[in-house]
């Protein structure tokens, strides 16, 4: 897979109004836009889904909707959230002890999340409601042309928040320098570390299944 050095160019995606996207540029939506940009080989949907769940968690921690305590997610305040997917994420936080670990959250919340954010991104771009289809966007086409407003929103997010680059690197969209990872705060580092572990586990599972398929094909050819 091709890993692009981190850069964003306003070469893909149009929206009806420049102000439509900027208030809703959550970390996860920005990460989804990066994954769908021209010149980037789309990541594995499972890897991206886990990173998107991590991105949601980073925003929920920033909003103080959840607290990280020794690797577990403790429910906190219920802030006003405009973004539908992030609001949904906040509403699904486990509120009973012993609560969830970060990794448990990633696996549960990450299910089909890449496809859902792809639809949300397409709806934001086109100004039409997202489809209810659960189709994956594996190797999907790039979105149509990113306007300057989106470029500015993504630029502000990535320039000021190394965690965005770190999560993109976890999904194998870009490469992150060691100094970028060193700029994460403890909560961000905990989330990014859990995403890396989950992506590694998922890659190992894909490899195991691939080996099993090859073995089965070899046996089948023997008959």
N, C-alpha and C positions, 0 to 999 in steps of 0.2 A: 504494500500500500504506500502511496505517496504521502509524505508528511511535509506540508508547506511551511516555510518559515513564516512567522506571524506577520501578516500585513493585511490591510483591508482596502480594497479599491472599490469605488462607487461605480461598478460596471454592471450591476445586475438588478433590479427590482423597482417597480413603480407603485406609488400609492396615490389615492385620489387627492389627498391633502397633506402637505408636509408636516402638519401638526398632529395628524392622526396616529402616527406610530410612536412618537417620542414619549408621551406619557406612559405608554405601555411597554417600554423597552426594559422588561425585566431581564435579569441575568440569563434565564433560560431562553427567552425569546431571542436575545442577542446571540446566544450560543447556537441556536437553531439557524439563525440567519447566516452565521459564519459557515456552518456545515453545508448550507445550500448554495454557497457562493460559487461563481464560476472559477475554474482553476483549482478547485479543491476536490480531490477524490472523495466522494461521500464515505463517511465512516460506516462501520458496521452499525445497523440500527440498535442492536443491544448495547454496544459500547456507548453510543450517543444517548440512549435512554437513561442509562445509569448516570452519565454526566449531567443530563438535564435534571434528574431528581436531586443530584447534588447542588446544582445551581439554584433550584427552588429552595433547598434547605438553607443555602447561604443567604438568600433574600429574607427568608422567614426569621433567621437569627438576627439579621440587620434590623428587621422590623420589630424585634423582641416578641415575636409570636411564639417562639420556642427558645429554650435555653439548652446548651450542651453541658452536661454534667457527667464527667467520667465516661464519656462515650455514649451516653443515653440522652434522648430527647425529652426534655421536660416541658409540658405545655405552659405557656405564659399568657400574656395579654392577647386580646383579639383586636388587632389594629384594623382600621379601614383599609381594604385592599381593592383597587379598581380592576386589576387583571383577573379574569375569570379562572384561569388555570391555577394561578397562585392562590386565589381565594379557596378554590377546591382543595389544593394541597394543605392549606392551613386548617381546613375543616376536617381533614382526615388524620390529624395528629392524634396518636393514641394518648388518652388522658387517664389511663389507669396504670398503677404500678404493676410490674417493675418498668413500665414504659418500653419504648423500642430503642435498640441500638441504631447508630447511624447506618450501619450496613443493612440491617433489617429494613429500615426506611427505604434505602436505595433499591433493594430488590422488590419491595411491595409497590412503592410509588412509581418505580421506573417501568413497570410493565406497559408496553405499547406507547410509552411517552414520546418517543421520537416521532412517530406517525401523528400523534395528536398535536405536537408543536408544529410540525410541518403544515398541518391543516390550518392551525391558528395563524401561522405566518402568511400562508396563501390568502386567508380571509382578510388579514390586515392589509396586504398588498392590494387586493382587488376591491376591498370595501364590501364584499359579500360575506354572508354567514359561512362558517366552516361547515363542511360536509360531515355527516355522521358516520361515513364509511370508516372502517378500521384498517384500511389498506396500509401496508408498510410503504415507506418511500425509498426502499433499497434501490440504489443506483438511479434515483429519479432525476428528471431533467432539472437544470438550474432554474431558479425563478427568473421572470422576465426582466428588469433594469433597476438598480438601486439609486434613488434620488439623493441629492446632497443632504437632505434632512436626515435620512437614515444613516448616511456616512458620518454625519456629525454626531448623531446619537451613539453609534457604535464606537466612534473615536473617543468620545468622552468616557464611555464605559471601560474600554480596554486600556486607555492611557492611564486612567486613575485607579484601576482595579486589577492588580495582577492576578487575582483569583479567577478572572474570566479567562485569561491566557492559560492558567494552570488547569482549569477544567477542560478547555479546548485540547490541551495536550493530553489529558487523561483519556479523552475520546479519540486521540490520535488524529486530530484535525490539523494541529500545528505542533511545532516544537517549542518548548519553554526552556529558557536558560535557567541555570541553577540559581542565579540571583533573583529571578522572578519568584521561585518557590520560597526563597528566603525572606521575601517581603510579605508573606501571608501572615495574618494574625493567628493566634492559637486555634480559634474556632474554624477559620478557613482551612488551616493546615490539616485539622482533624477530618474535615469533610473531604478535602482533596485526597488525603491519604486513603480514606475508606473507598473513594471512587476508584483509585488506582488498584486497590486490592480486589474490588469487585470485578473490574474489567479484566484483571489478570485471571481470576477464577473463571470468568466467562470464556476467555480465550482458551484456557485449558480444557474446558468442557467441549468447546467447538472442535478442538484438536482430537479429543478422545472419540467424539462421534464420527469424525472424518476417518480415523483409523479403523473404527468398527465397520464403517461402510465399505472401506477398501477391503477389509478382511472378508466381509460377506460376499462382495463381488468376486473375490478370488475363489471362495468356496463354490459359488454358483457356477463359475466357469469350469470347475472341475467335474461337474456333472454333465 
